[in-house]
Amino acid sequence: MVVDYDEKGKPRTKSALAHTKEECLQKLETLRTRCGIVTGKARPDRPFGDWLDRWYQELAKPRFRPKSREDYENEIYNHIVPRIGKVPLNKNSMEILQQFYTELRWRKWKGR
């Protein structure tokens, strides 16, 4: 699994070997804990923006190369969070996401 990237953008990986699936899953969870990778369920009433920020900061950001980090941060913090970040996870729907996506496409097209 990729746990970080070096200063040149090359991935740093860790692996776990085991004889059984259960043993492998246990070793993988131990490895995630040691590397600071957090797993677990989110509260249904948690705002989407809070969840997205945590996902990015704790799970995704360490695995991305610097340029990808810059791109993700731009999209997340300048576009996604301001528009739909306050919507609770349990209230988010395909319609909300589709409307958001349509607005993004319209703004890109209009801005040409």
Order of alpha helices (4+ residues) and beta strands (2+ residues): beta-beta-alpha-alpha-alpha-alpha-alpha
